[in-house]
Structure formats: structure tokens, C-alpha cells
């Protein structure tokens, strides 16, 4: 039924659960599995004071380097975990808006299914039910989506 599955990963507990489901589905269906992780840089405020801009740029570069290193390590672990279970797996790490990157990657890789976690909410916040990234992917992706809570 599925030949290509995309599984976004952000190290949250719901993302961890979704990864387990994605690996199991890929194994059952013989699908190729692609993990995706996105580094989102915060919106930075620039100043007319040049030393402040230099410090902001240096901090952003350090954040990006650190994020890429930790993302690469996490993605390698996920790929290894999937391969140990007999699933062909790869990963994508990108910088940008998480929902946009997930949607673009799904289109580019022509995936049959996206398996992703919901955001765990409590109390009155449950009215919204999904995190903003999950909600945007559900609204704009062109393939089916399995949301794991």
C-alpha cells in the first residue's frame, strides 16, 4: 500500500511515538522511509549599531552549527534503528520553516504517507488539538497523514 513514507522528527515524545509507527508501517509495507528534521532559526532583530549586528550574526551561525551537528547525530541514529529492523531509510535535514520543509520534502520525494506526532496539549489548549506545524501540514500536504498522539 505504501512505498514511500516521510517521518518528521523533532525529538519530542510524540515525534518519538510517530517514528515507531513509521518504522512499523514501513516494515509491514516494504516502504522506503525518509526522516526529516528542520532547524528553524529565530527571527532576529537587526540594529543600526554594527557591533550588535555582528554579535547577532555570530550567534545565529553558532546556533545553526550546533543544531546541524545534533540533528545529524539524531538522524543517523534513526536511520540505523530503521535499518536494524529491515527498513530502507534515509534522512533530510534542512533549515527553514518546519511545515514548509515537510510539505516540500513530501512533494519532492513523492511520498505516499506522512507519519508525524501531534503536540501534547493539556487543559483548555486541547481545543486546538494539534500543534501549529502539524496543523499546517494537515492543511497543505497532498498525501495522507497519520498523526500519532
C-alpha positions in Angstrom: 0.0 0.0 0.0 2.7 2.5 0.9 6.0 2.7 -1.0 7.5 5.9 0.5 6.9 7.2 4.0 8.1 10.6 5.4 8.5 10.9 9.2 9.3 14.4 10.6 11.4 14.3 13.8 11.8 17.0 16.4 12.9 14.9 19.5 9.5 15.4 21.2 7.8 12.4 22.9 5.1 12.5 20.2 7.7 12.6 17.5 9.3 9.5 19.1 6.0 7.7 19.1 5.4 8.6 15.5 8.8 7.3 14.5 7.9 3.9 16.0 4.7 3.8 13.9 6.5 5.0 10.8 9.2 2.2 11.1 6.5 -0.4 11.8 4.4 0.7 8.8 7.5 0.8 6.5 8.5 -2.7 7.6 4.9 -4.1 7.1 4.5 -2.5 3.7 8.1 -2.7 2.4 8.2 1.1 2.0 11.2 3.3 2.0 11.3 5.6 5.0 12.7 9.2 5.0 13.2 11.0 8.2 13.1 14.8 8.1 14.4 17.3 10.7 14.2 21.0 10.4 16.2 23.7 12.1 14.2 26.9 12.4 16.3 29.9 13.1 14.6 32.5 15.3 13.6 35.8 13.7 16.5 38.1 14.6 16.3 41.9 15.1 18.9 43.9 13.5 20.3 47.1 14.9 21.8 50.2 13.4 24.7 49.5 15.8 27.1 47.4 13.7 28.8 45.6 16.6 25.3 44.3 17.7 24.6 43.0 14.2 28.0 41.2 14.2 27.2 39.6 17.5 23.7 38.6 16.3 25.1 37.0 13.1 27.8 35.1 15.1 25.2 33.8 17.5 23.0 32.7 14.6 25.9 30.9 12.9 26.7 29.1 16.2 23.1 28.1 16.7 23.0 26.7 13.1 26.2 24.7 13.5 25.2 23.2 16.9 21.7 22.4 15.5 23.1 20.7 12.4 25.5 18.6 14.4 22.9 17.4 16.9 20.4 16.8 14.0 22.8 14.8 12.0 23.6 12.6 15.0 19.9 12.1 15.8 19.1 11.3 12.1 21.9 8.8 11.9 20.6 7.0 15.0 17.1 6.9 13.5 18.3 5.5 10.2 20.4 2.9 12.0 17.4 1.9 14.1 15.2 1.5 11.0 17.8 -0.4 9.1 18.2 -2.8 12.0 14.5 -3.6 11.6 15.0 -4.3 7.9 13.7 -0.9 6.7 15.4 1.1 3.9 15.9 4.5 5.4 17.4 7.9 4.8 17.2 11.4 6.2 16.9 15.0 5.2 17.9 17.9 7.4 17.0 21.4 6.3 16.9 25.0 7.6 13.7 26.9 7.4 10.0 26.8 8.3 9.3 23.2 9.6 5.8 22.9 8.0 7.0 24.2 4.6 10.1 21.9 4.6 7.9 18.9 5.5 5.4 19.7 2.7 8.1 20.4 0.1 10.0 17.3 1.0 6.9 15.2 0.8 6.2 16.6 -2.7 9.8 16.3 -3.9 10.1 12.7 -2.7 6.6 11.8 -3.9 5.7 10.1 -0.6 2.5 8.1 -0.1 2.2 8.9 3.6 3.5 11.3 6.3 3.6 10.0 9.8 4.0 12.7 12.4 3.4 13.4 16.0 0.8 15.8 17.4 1.7 18.4 20.1 0.8 17.2 23.6 -1.6 19.8 25.0 -3.5 19.9 28.3 -6.4 21.8 29.7 -8.1 24.5 27.6 -5.3 24.3 25.0 -6.7 21.0 23.9 -9.3 22.8 21.9 -6.7 23.5 19.3 -5.8 19.7 19.2 -2.8 19.9 17.0 0.5 21.8 17.1 0.9 24.6 14.6 3.4 22.6 12.4 1.1 19.5 12.4 -1.9 21.6 11.6 -0.3 23.4 8.7 1.0 20.1 7.2 -2.5 18.6 7.5 -4.0 21.6 5.8 -1.5 21.7 2.9 0.1 18.3 2.2 -1.1 16.5 -0.9 -0.8 13.0 0.6 -2.4 11.1 3.5 -1.1 11.9 7.0 -1.1 9.7 10.1 -1.0 11.8 13.3 0.3 9.9 16.3 -0.7 11.2 19.8 
